[in-house]
Amino acid sequence: MYFTDRGLEELTERRGEESVTLGWLAEAFATFIDQHPEFANATDQLATWLARLDDDE
């Protein structure tokens, strides 16, 4: 198990029944970057990956 898996498991356990919009997720990412600017690049890469998930390779 990777360290990040624990965070993903907690997310599922705490919020797994909720529905959110992508707008809400983008705002949460922006808030996270404001609080933790050292993770801006990784967060941006994740957001870009999610945005392009259905694109043909």
N, C-alpha and C positions, 0 to 999 in steps of 0.2 A: 504494500500500500504506500502510495506517495503521500507526503505531508499534505498536499492540496486536497487529497481525497477526503480528509477529515472535514475540511471546510465545505466541500460539496455535499457530503453526507449531512452535515448540520443544516445546510441550506434546504435540502430535501425534507428533512425532519421538521424543521421549523416553518417552512413556507411552501411545502410541496402541494398543498391543496389550494393555494392562491392562484389567481390569474392576474397577470400584469401585462401592460402594454410595452412595446419596444421603446416608446417615448419615456415611460417610467424608468426602464432599464438604462437608457442613455443618460437620464438625469442622475440616476444612482452612480453610474460610472463617473460622471462629471464631478459629483460631490466627493467620491472616493479620491479622484485625482487632486482635487483641491486640498484634501486632508493628507494625501500621501503622494506628493509630486514625484517622488523617486520611482513610482510605479506607472507613470504616465505612458511610457513607451509600451510596456506590456499590456496595459489596459487598452490602448489604442489599437494594438495588434489584435487583441481578442475581439474588440468591436468590429474591426475591419473583417476579420475572419467570419464572424457571425453575419455581417451584412452580405457577404459574398458566398455564403454557405451553399446556396442553390445554383450558383453560376457554373456553367460548364467549364471544365479545366482547360 
